[in-house]
Amino acid sequence: MDVLEFLGIFGGLALFLHGMQMMSSGLEAAAGNRMKSVLEKLTSNPLMGILVGAVITTAVQSSSATSVMVVGFVNAGIMSLNQAVWIIMGANVGKTTTGLLIALDVGALAPVVAFAGVAMMVFIKRPQTQHIGQLLAGLGFLFIGMDMMSDAMEPLREVPAFVDMMSTLSNPILGILFGTVFTALIQSSAASVGILQTLAAAGVVEFSGAVYILFGQNIGTCITAVMASFGVSRDAKRATCVHILFNVIGTVIFTGVVMIFPLTSLIETLVPGPMAQIAVMHVVFNLATTVLLFPFGNYLAQLAARILPDAEEPEQRSDKGMRLAYLTPVTAGGKDGGLGVSAIVVDQLRNELHRMLEMARQNVDTSFKAVLDLDVAPLERVEKREGYIDYLNREISRYISRLISIETNERGSRIISSFFSISGNIERIGDHADNLAGYTRLLAEKDIALSQYAQAELRQMRDVSIRAVSALLSGEAGDADWLAHVAQLEQKIDDMTADFRRDQLTRMRDGTCSDEACILYSELLTDFERIGDHVLNIAQELAKTRMAL
């Protein structure tokens, strides 16, 4: 075997893997949010769960994407562990469609499909059409790469050292181990099964030995979900455990079946061609394992709970005990992203921002009370909470900056960008609340008393400010009527600020307001007005996210 043939193998492998990546990215960009909405609306019906898992995995051609999404949804509390079991079973059934697709002899059409996809990406500017073009181009590249690998591998049948190495994989343990490790390394069972089919088509590996590698590939595909489970809740880790248990149990059962019964011989007799035989065995493995384990789905969840019993969760804490309550790392093992990332984190980001906004609301309320009561005792709580708000803004911003660089879905990018703006505006509300608290200390230190008129105005400010910030926490956030209501509150804040400034000038002319009190009160009015501005900014961004979903 010469150097050019080796280059053909690596070139074909490169095209094949690139085609898989393009297909996945194109599908995610075109349908990522639809996948999320389907999973979120999932009922607790087991059969429906399996169906949804199979359909979504078939659509995105990646069981890893589905399993990672499931881990994220369990972690966010959107899905229970028992629901996750059925989705995972369905994902294992759905992933077999890739092998069936590869088994079809459509290599002659591959250049046409690739050209059509590239043309759509280059000449049509509509984003949705470009995503579909990316999908088609990836599909074409995949088959071109398959043909290149198949042609270049044929001479390997004449290389004794390679034949000897592959013959050792007919040993069940070695074959399963090889399939597991190889799939874990490339993080795609679809790609590894495709490569196995190519080896079989070239006559490099016998079907009887390929089945053990295939079983190991089903275990190896769990690595992506394992990596996604770092730093998540206990139930989310258990969802990953269920994924591993499903494939390990299936491997044990089928290894025994293949060794005792002539299953491989039966498939070889009924199905023509090694590529189709591997595809059929892949379907039989996952479908039969799903049928066998279906009655024991809840027991799988219980077994995962016994393997990972309740324990104090390690939290993402800062040196001062601050933590992210909902967000989990986007990356694992130093590798960014993956399919369905934005679908996982949208709800987690929303929950984290909701928590941050509630802290800001508490600080606005406490600060106005402190000024009215001239009480410095609550100021320590305000300052501590303000530090927490700053921490959350910093961590959320850092999180979003990583995520937005890998997000391929246009709508997902808009939502994430809006969340970035919302986080900054909440932080500014916290700053203005902290300023209000600071005026309490100045009033107390300089023994300055606000007039009864100013105190009455402060009560009105506090009331409308709390109403405005609380509106952002409403379950109706993002609706058109809700946005109009928030805009009215912001306009009321502007009108009140103008009226109170005029009243302040009147008191200054009448000599009923001291110079220092007037300066502090003027600053206080500025902070009051700015709170309204930031509330409206947040409301507008929330409306954008509602439209994008």
C-alpha positions in Angstrom: 0.0 0.0 0.0 1.6 3.3 -1.1 1.5 6.8 0.3 -1.2 8.0 -2.0 -3.6 5.4 -0.8 -2.9 6.4 2.8 -3.6 10.0 1.9 -6.8 8.8 0.2 -7.9 7.2 3.5 -7.2 10.4 5.5 -8.7 12.7 2.9 -11.8 10.6 2.8 -12.1 10.5 6.6 -11.6 14.3 6.7 -14.5 14.8 4.2 -16.7 12.3 6.0 -16.2 13.9 9.4 -16.6 17.4 8.0 -19.8 16.3 6.2 -21.2 14.9 9.5 -20.3 18.2 11.3 -21.9 20.3 8.5 -25.1 18.2 8.6 -25.4 18.6 12.3 -24.6 22.3 12.3 -27.1 23.0 9.5 -29.9 21.0 11.2 -29.2 22.7 14.5 -29.2 26.2 12.9 -32.4 25.4 11.1 -34.3 23.6 13.8 -32.6 24.0 17.2 -35.4 25.9 18.9 -38.1 23.6 17.5 -36.2 20.7 19.1 -36.3 22.5 22.4 -40.0 23.4 22.2 -40.9 19.7 21.4 -38.9 18.4 24.3 -40.3 21.0 26.7 -43.9 20.1 25.8 -43.2 16.4 26.3 -45.9 14.5 28.2 -45.0 11.9 30.8 -46.3 9.2 28.4 -43.4 6.7 27.9 -44.3 5.8 24.3 -44.5 9.4 23.4 -41.2 10.1 25.1 -39.5 7.3 23.0 -41.1 8.6 19.9 -40.0 12.2 20.5 -36.5 11.1 21.3 -36.3 8.9 18.1 -37.8 11.6 15.9 -35.5 14.4 17.2 -32.4 12.2 17.0 -33.3 11.2 13.4 -33.8 14.8 12.5 -30.4 16.0 13.8 -28.6 12.8 13.1 -27.0 12.9 16.6 -28.0 10.9 19.7 -25.3 12.9 21.5 -27.2 16.2 20.8 -30.4 14.7 22.2 -28.7 13.3 25.3 -26.9 16.5 26.0 -30.2 18.4 25.7 -31.8 15.9 28.1 -29.1 16.4 30.7 -29.5 20.1 30.4 -33.3 20.0 30.8 -33.2 17.7 33.8 -30.6 20.0 35.3 -32.9 23.0 34.7 -35.9 21.1 36.3 -37.8 21.2 33.0 -37.8 17.4 32.7 -38.0 14.7 35.4 -35.5 11.8 35.5 -38.3 9.4 34.6 -39.2 11.4 31.5 -35.5 11.5 30.5 -35.4 7.7 30.5 -37.8 7.4 27.6 -36.2 10.2 25.6 -32.8 8.4 26.0 -34.3 5.2 24.8 -35.8 6.9 21.8 -32.5 8.6 21.0 -30.8 5.2 20.8 -33.4 4.1 18.3 -33.2 7.3 16.3 -29.4 7.2 15.9 -29.6 4.0 13.8 -31.0 5.9 10.8 -27.5 7.3 10.0 -26.2 3.8 9.4 -29.2 3.0 7.2 -28.7 6.2 5.2 -25.0 5.3 4.7 -25.9 1.8 3.6 -27.8 3.2 0.6 -25.8 3.2 -2.5 -26.2 6.9 -3.4 -22.5 7.7 -3.9 -23.1 8.6 -7.6 -25.4 11.4 -6.6 -23.2 12.8 -3.8 -21.3 15.4 -6.0 -24.7 16.7 -7.2 -26.1 17.0 -3.7 -22.8 18.7 -2.5 -22.9 21.2 -5.4 -26.5 22.0 -4.8 -25.8 22.6 -1.1 -22.8 24.8 -1.7 -24.7 26.8 -4.3 -27.5 27.5 -1.8 -24.9 28.6 0.7 -23.0 30.9 -1.7 -25.7 32.4 -3.9 -28.8 32.7 -1.6 -28.6 35.1 1.2 -31.7 34.0 3.1 -30.3 32.5 6.4 -32.8 29.6 6.6 -32.0 28.6 3.0 -28.3 28.7 3.8 -28.8 26.4 6.7 -30.6 23.9 4.4 -27.7 24.3 1.9 -25.2 23.5 4.7 -27.2 20.3 5.5 -27.2 19.2 1.8 -23.5 20.1 1.3 -22.6 18.1 4.4 -24.6 15.1 3.2 -22.8 15.2 -0.2 -19.4 15.5 1.4 -20.2 12.6 3.7 -20.8 10.3 0.8 -17.9 11.6 -1.2 -15.7 10.9 1.8 -17.2 7.4 2.2 -16.3 6.6 -1.4 -12.8 7.9 -1.1 -12.2 5.8 2.1 -13.7 2.7 0.6 -11.5 2.9 -2.5 -8.4 3.6 -0.5 -9.0 0.9 2.0 -9.3 -2.0 -0.5 -5.5 -2.6 -0.7 -5.4 -3.0 3.1 -6.8 -6.5 2.6 -3.4 -7.4 1.3 -1.4 -6.0 4.2 -0.7 -8.9 6.6 0.0 -6.7 9.7 -3.3 -4.8 9.3 -5.3 -8.0 8.7 -3.7 -9.6 11.8 -4.6 -6.5 13.9 -8.2 -6.5 12.7 -8.6 -10.2 13.2 -7.8 -9.8 16.9 -11.0 -7.6 17.1 -13.1 -10.7 16.5 -12.4 -11.3 20.2 -15.6 -9.9 21.9 -13.8 -8.0 24.7 -11.2 -6.4 22.4 -13.8 -5.5 19.8 -16.1 -3.9 22.3 -13.2 -2.0 23.9 -11.9 -0.8 20.5 -15.4 0.4 19.5 -15.9 2.2 22.8 -12.6 4.0 22.8 -12.7 5.0 19.1 -16.2 6.4 19.4 -15.4 8.2 22.6 -12.4 9.8 20.9 -14.3 11.2 17.9 -17.5 11.7 20.0 -19.9 10.5 17.3 -21.4 7.0 17.0 -22.8 7.9 13.6 -19.3 8.7 12.3 -17.7 5.7 13.9 -20.5 3.3 12.6 -20.0 4.9 9.1 -16.2 4.2 9.3 -16.9 0.6 10.4 -19.3 0.2 7.4 -16.5 1.5 5.1 -14.0 -1.0 6.6 -16.5 -3.8 6.1 -17.3 -2.8 2.5 -13.6 -2.8 1.7 -13.3 -6.4 3.1 -10.9 -5.3 5.8 -13.1 -6.5 8.7 -15.5 -9.4 8.7 -19.1 -8.9 9.8 -18.7 -11.5 12.6 -16.0 -9.3 14.2 -17.6 -6.0 13.3 -20.6 -6.7 15.5 -18.5 -6.5 18.7 -17.0 -3.2 17.6 -20.5 -2.0 16.8 -21.7 -2.9 20.4 -18.7 -1.0 21.8 -19.6 2.0 19.6 -23.0 2.2 21.3 -21.2 2.5 24.7 -18.7 5.0 23.4 -21.4 7.5 22.2 -22.2 8.1 25.9 -19.0 10.1 26.4 -20.6 13.4 25.2 -23.4 13.2 27.7 -20.8 12.3 30.4 -18.8 15.4 29.6 -22.0 17.5 29.6 -22.9 16.2 33.1 -19.9 17.8 34.8 -21.1 20.3 37.4 -24.8 19.6 37.0 -27.4 18.5 39.4 -27.7 15.0 40.8 -30.7 14.1 38.7 -28.9 15.3 35.5 -26.0 13.1 36.3 -28.4 10.2 36.8 -29.8 10.9 33.3 -26.3 10.3 31.9 -26.0 7.2 34.0 -29.3 5.9 32.5 -27.8 6.4 29.0 -24.7 4.4 29.9 -26.8 1.6 31.6 -29.0 1.3 28.5 -26.0 0.7 26.2 -24.0 -1.5 28.6 -27.0 -3.7 29.3 -27.7 -4.0 25.6 -24.1 -4.9 24.9 -24.0 -7.6 27.5 -27.3 -9.1 26.2 -26.3 -9.0 22.6 -22.8 -10.3 23.1 -24.3 -13.3 24.8 -26.9 -13.7 22.0 -24.3 -13.5 19.2 -22.0 -16.0 21.0 -24.8 -18.5 21.6 -27.2 -18.1 18.7 -26.3 -17.7 14.9 -27.7 -14.1 14.8 -24.9 -12.8 12.6 -25.2 -15.7 10.1 -29.0 -15.1 9.9 -28.4 -11.4 9.1 -25.7 -12.3 6.5 -28.2 -14.6 4.9 -31.1 -12.2 4.8 -29.3 -8.9 4.1 -27.0 -8.4 1.1 -23.8 -6.4 1.5 -21.6 -5.8 4.7 -22.7 -2.1 5.0 -26.3 -3.0 5.0 -25.7 -5.8 7.4 -24.0 -3.5 9.9 -26.8 -1.0 9.6 -29.4 -3.7 10.2 -27.5 -5.1 13.2 -27.3 -1.5 14.6 -31.1 -1.2 14.3 -31.8 -4.7 15.8 -29.4 -3.9 18.7 -31.0 -0.6 19.7 -34.6 -1.5 18.9 -34.5 -4.8 20.7 -32.7 -3.3 23.7 -35.4 -0.6 23.9 -38.2 -3.2 23.7 -36.5 -5.4 26.4 -35.8 -2.5 28.8 -39.1 -0.6 28.2 -41.0 -2.4 31.1 -38.0 -1.6 33.3 -37.6 2.1 32.5 -38.5 3.3 36.0 -36.3 0.7 37.5 -33.4 2.1 35.4 -34.0 5.5 36.9 -34.1 3.9 40.4 -30.8 2.0 39.6 -29.2 5.2 38.5 -30.3 6.8 41.8 -28.7 3.9 43.8 -25.5 4.3 41.8 -25.5 8.1 42.4 -27.3 8.5 45.7 -28.3 11.9 47.0 -25.3 13.9 48.3 -24.4 17.5 48.8 -23.9 18.9 45.4 -20.6 20.7 44.7 -21.6 24.2 43.8 -19.9 26.8 41.6 -19.0 29.1 44.4 -16.9 32.2 44.6 -14.5 33.0 47.4 -17.4 34.8 49.2 -19.9 32.0 49.0 -21.6 33.3 45.8 -22.8 30.8 43.3 -24.6 30.2 40.0 -27.8 28.4 40.9 -28.9 27.3 37.4 -26.1 27.7 34.9 -23.8 24.8 34.2 -20.6 24.8 32.1 -21.1 25.1 28.3 -17.8 23.4 27.7 -16.4 20.2 29.1 -12.9 18.9 28.9 -11.8 22.1 27.3 -14.0 21.6 24.2 -16.6 24.2 23.3 -20.1 23.7 22.3 -21.9 20.9 20.6 -25.3 20.5 19.1 -28.3 22.0 20.9 -26.2 24.1 23.4 -28.5 27.1 23.2 -31.6 25.0 23.5 -30.2 23.7 26.8 -29.2 27.0 28.4 -32.0 29.4 27.4 -34.2 28.4 30.3 -31.2 28.2 32.7 -30.1 31.7 31.7 -33.7 32.9 32.1 -33.9 31.4 35.6 -30.5 32.9 36.6 -31.5 36.3 35.4 -34.8 36.0 37.2 -32.9 35.3 40.4 -30.6 38.2 39.8 -33.6 40.6 39.1 -35.3 39.5 42.4 -32.1 40.5 44.2 -32.2 43.9 42.5 -35.9 44.3 43.4 -35.2 43.6 47.1 -32.4 46.1 47.1 -34.6 48.8 45.5 -37.3 48.2 48.2 -34.8 48.1 51.1 -32.9 51.2 50.0 -36.0 53.3 49.7 -37.1 52.1 53.1 -33.7 52.9 54.6 -33.9 56.5 53.3 -37.4 57.0 54.5 -36.6 55.6 58.0 -33.1 57.2 58.1 -32.0 53.7 59.2 -28.4 52.6 58.3 -28.9 49.0 59.7 -30.1 47.5 56.4 -27.2 49.0 54.4 -24.9 46.0 55.0 -27.5 43.7 53.5 -27.9 46.0 50.5 -24.2 46.1 49.9 -23.8 42.4 50.3 -26.7 41.8 47.8 -25.2 44.4 45.4 -21.9 42.4 45.5 -23.9 39.3 44.6 -25.6 41.0 41.7 -22.2 42.2 40.4 -20.9 38.6 40.7 -23.9 37.2 38.8 -23.6 39.8 36.0 -19.9 39.0 35.7 -20.4 35.2 35.5 -23.5 35.4 33.3 -21.6 37.8 30.9 -18.6 35.5 30.8 -20.9 32.5 30.2 -22.7 34.3 27.3 -19.5 35.5 25.7 -18.4 31.8 25.4 -21.7 30.6 24.2 -22.4 33.3 21.6 -19.1 32.5 19.8 -20.3 29.0 19.0 -24.0 29.6 18.5 -25.1 28.8 14.9 -28.8 29.3 15.3 -29.8 32.8 14.3 -32.7 33.0 16.7 -30.7 31.5 19.5 -28.1 34.2 18.9 -30.7 36.9 19.2 -32.0 35.5 22.4 -28.6 35.1 24.0 -27.7 38.7 22.9 -30.9 40.0 24.6 -30.0 38.1 27.8 -26.6 39.8 27.8 -28.3 43.2 27.6 -30.8 42.2 30.3 -28.0 41.2 32.7 -26.2 44.5 32.2 -29.4 46.5 32.9 -30.2 44.5 36.0 -26.7 45.3 37.3 -27.3 49.0 36.7 -30.6 48.8 38.6 -28.6 47.3 41.5 -26.1 50.1 41.2 -28.8 52.8 41.5 -30.3 51.0 44.5 -26.9 51.0 46.1 -26.6 54.7 45.5 -30.0 55.2 47.2 -28.7 53.3 50.2 -25.6 55.4 50.3 -27.7 58.6 50.7 -29.1 57.2 53.9 -25.6 57.1 55.4 -24.9 60.7 54.2 -28.2 61.9 55.7 -27.4 60.2 59.0 -23.8 61.3 59.2 -24.7 65.0 58.5 -27.9 64.9 60.4 -29.9 66.1 57.5 -33.7 65.7 57.7 -35.9 65.5 54.6 -39.1 67.5 54.7 -42.5 65.9 54.9 -43.1 66.8 51.3 -39.9 65.0 50.2 -40.8 62.0 52.3 -44.3 61.8 50.7 -42.7 61.9 47.3 -40.2 59.2 48.3 -43.0 56.9 49.2 -44.5 57.4 45.8 -41.2 56.8 44.2 -40.7 53.6 46.1 -44.2 52.3 45.2 -43.9 52.9 41.5 -40.3 51.6 41.4 -41.3 48.3 43.1 -44.3 48.0 40.7 -42.0 48.5 37.7 -39.3 46.0 38.7 -41.9 43.5 39.9 -43.6 43.7 36.5 -40.4 42.2 35.0 -40.8 39.2 37.2 -44.3 38.6 35.9 -45.2 35.3 34.1 -46.7 37.5 31.3 -43.3 39.1 30.6 -42.8 39.6 26.9 -46.4 40.0 25.8 -47.4 43.1 23.9 -50.0 44.2 26.5 -47.4 43.6 29.2 -44.8 45.7 27.4 -47.3 48.6 27.0 -48.0 48.4 30.8 -44.2 48.6 31.6 -43.8 51.5 29.2 -46.6 53.3 31.0 -44.9 52.8 34.3 -41.6 54.1 32.9 -43.4 57.2 31.6 -45.0 57.7 34.9 -41.5 57.6 36.5 -40.3 60.3 34.1 -43.4 62.4 34.8 -43.0 62.1 38.5 -39.3 63.0 38.3 -40.2 66.2 36.4 -42.9 67.1 38.8 -40.8 66.4 41.9 -37.9 68.5 40.5 -40.3 71.4 40.0 -41.6 71.0 43.6 -38.0 70.9 44.8 -37.3 74.2 43.1 -40.3 75.7 44.7 -39.1 74.6 48.2 -35.7 76.0 47.4 -37.2 79.4 46.6 -39.3 79.3 49.7 -36.3 78.4 51.8 -37.8 75.2 53.2 -35.0 73.0 51.8 -31.4 73.1 52.9 -28.6 73.2 50.3 -27.2 69.8 51.3 -30.7 68.2 51.4 -31.5 69.6 47.9 -28.3 68.2 46.4 -28.9 64.8 47.9 -32.5 64.8 46.9 -31.6 65.8 43.3 -29.2 62.9 43.1 -31.9 60.6 44.4 -34.3 61.7 41.7 -31.7 60.9 39.1 -31.3 57.4 40.4 -35.1 57.0 40.5 -35.4 58.0 36.9 -32.5 55.8 35.8 -34.2 52.7 37.4 -37.2 53.4 35.2 -35.0 53.6 32.1 -33.3 50.3 32.8 -36.7 48.6 33.6 -37.9 49.6 30.1 -34.7 48.4 28.5 -35.1 45.0 30.2 -38.8 44.8 29.2 -38.0 45.5 25.5 -35.3 42.8 25.5 -37.7 40.3 27.1 -40.2 41.1 24.4 -37.5 40.3 21.8 -36.8 37.0 23.3 -40.5 36.2 23.4 -40.7 36.9 19.7 -37.6 34.8 18.9 -38.9 31.7 20.6 
